[in-house]
Amino acid sequence: MTEPGPGTAETRDQPAITGRAAPAAPAAARRTSLLVTLVLGGLTAVPPLSMDMYLPALPQVTAALHSPAATVQLTLTTCLAGMALGQMIVGPMSDKWGRRRPLLAGMVIYILATALCALATNAEILIAFRLLQGLAGAAGIVIARAVVRDLYDGVAMARFFSTLMLISGVAPVVAPLIGGQILRITDWRGVFVVLTVVGVALTLLVWRTLKETLPPERRHPGGLGAALRTMRDLLADRVFSGYLLVGAFAFAALFAYISASPFVVQEIYGASPQTFSLLFGLNSVGLVAVGQINGKLLVGRVGLDTVLGTGLAVIAVAAGALLAMSSGVFGHVGLVPMAAGLFVLMAAMGLVMPSTNTLALLRTPHAAGSASALLGTSTFLLGSVASPLVGIAGERTAVPMALVQLSCAVLALVSFLGLCRPWQRRGERTASGERTRL
């Protein structure tokens, strides 16, 4: 059994994760260039850009390809499924062959798949290429997280994840707006042309600016069997699995909001599309702003587990208030109280998401790619389960949305308290030797 690397969290009852790779080299609190930071942020933004830029074009695709709306909806489902599965493939590959080669290969395939989407002549072909696009696009998000783990440790890693949130958090907001503007000058195929250009630009920037961050002596030998054993060992770590579930359930609550909010705000409360867009953008700004407050002010002063627990508690309270309002406990409430509850819930995600990624990856310096894959796949899978549940009672009630959000928040808290058990773990030393409360 290998000794835990710097920044791993060791409990009295939980052994270190096994692995054949050499112990991780100390991850110093390094500073990356602004360009590299933007590139990593761009890679994490590829999935929301691929999904959300395409949304305004769905009616056009349905008409142009003479396909039922349900069939065209599969172009979203398959892309999401591809992103979930792709992370499970690319993450272990990056632990074996380094970060650059799998990332560049994935980006090249992403470019080809996206270009072929623009040339699709029927819905079935488009569905197939969207699946390939999702599989390849997953390389960006999973390897970006692994690169951050290679370069940073402890407090520095938490701060960098908060910085990435500033970039990736804006993408879902601006993507539909960009897609709508593209449709003003061209048809739905133009959306994929623009995504192809974005892919080419990112690939060139990765080639020129992003150096290999995983040296050969820290790579994992072996094939599929070794990768599966590594993932098994990761999941056997109670604390890592706890943080994985915390992040996945929190992301499912976020997905429930994204799926239901257009109907809740517009159909139930009668807001205009412009008002909905304004509220959606405001909530996204709240998430990003709190993420930056976390990275700039809280990290290093307040323990990451304390920040995470506080964020989860706020999400649970906000979801409970939303459920009470939507079920009539306070009588009829207008849009403003509901919008306030959604804003608080979304803003608290800025505390939860960077802290969860950091605390999970701190335990896995020897298998950051596989760990990143498990983190990403779990969030996409639980998010895809939560999305259809919010519409189970129709479009005229917000109760399912609030109930799903509250259930996810409670399950995240149970995972945090029952599996992570932060009070049992001692403070850990960062690579610089300073004691950090994690």
Steps between C-alpha positions, in 0.01 A plus 500: 500500500640836406525782744252781450637788298508861613160640576322164532260465787569204724252385763552266791273236348566553130820372341674690224393411150720246332664555166803388304615844401781673680401739775389833368755772483425793727258738333632842574277803511601599149368785293380424151490763232174677427491333158529151649229585752275612216576183305409278796185703552418468132539122519254481791261720301491266198215279636259788583585671171434179308167450678360851543602675177294238320180548705352794303544300179288199604182616323697566181662156514160335545365674191812470284552128560127418494526315831277489809599726786555195723756363254684832477506517881716189487777716352522663845469175694769320300741793528451503879543123518815524289648757736432274798645187335789686339634614835521138616709419193725805476576538873687169540667554161646826628638323808677250272623715210512847652263792454598650165461205263149390609389863515625586152358178358165570661492857371582392144218243508271766648577731209428230242179387672374857531573574136317182398200609710475804275484268198243255640217422255260330745434480870654155543835613358487814716431289810800279423737792450367676811586188700852508356520873569411440865747213536785711362399825670521327837878503464513872566314507829649184652861581409466864603414385853789252498744771384389723787570210739844452344591866543339594830439370849286596797398864523656589165294233326177622660575855386574388147175303477317815608676689222396237246142541617516863391561381143297180482210652697447768235483249214146367567373858520649635180475181291126525421542871428783426257294224341206735453719762335650239267149400390431859400761481225501131410318172572557230761802364315678827570494422873713192439729696269566749780557215748747348252691829485502518882636145510777581253602811694509313832698212349761739363526676836539167680773400253689825545452583869409195709807296589490144632424509874527126579862379475564140389603381846153587636301325227309175544608193304253238386188494288126483559534262795737734680270796434202313641700398806603860556138615483397220733765612750382859471139404566609283792632814668205599717593867518562537125167329427336735747625809321409343165140453617487848653603656170268279295192572713576873508537500122169310470331782694656744253376292204151498651508881502625522141236256373201641687567872529374596149160346579488616863589861425306541173207258515419508872594857590429657163837663443605597150791326325703816554430493874591133514828569318576782743431282806696208354796727435473656847506158665804400297673823602420415863660157463812645339524789750477273804756270340739794473432610858576145606826491305622849592381541859398170661754247372801499731306669780212255542533123471379354170275252680347787696434691176354190338275420798376859512422497128306175529302630797406817309390295198285279723337800669437673166353181349279454807374857468431446128302186579299678768420791267414284201273269704299788645621492861527881493197544279541637150846652448609700202804476278729713717516262803546198272771679303673593826499137613643382168769771517611389848506135393704575189741734678577236763620272219798735481607370841428135433637424154864623532530356852368159396740469206794610713430273796441197276811554287719566803468130580604381153833650389601163352185464283368848431372409154296202620373696800399790276320256273300355788412847627386619160308188402311485828384860467380453142320174583318630807424824318342309213286307752387815682404692184193296395373470859426871523224468240333194645192698615472714189597859424258676735664435836844567642467235771693227310793737438520604864450142622782369278727782615425441867548123463834552328612751764408261783677210329808718450501593869456135601793402276712780647426415862480122462792433266735800504486552879730803498514521879691168508781616276800695610630809326722427204821656386526665165805443281663805652479344844245744641206346691169564330157440644323279246 
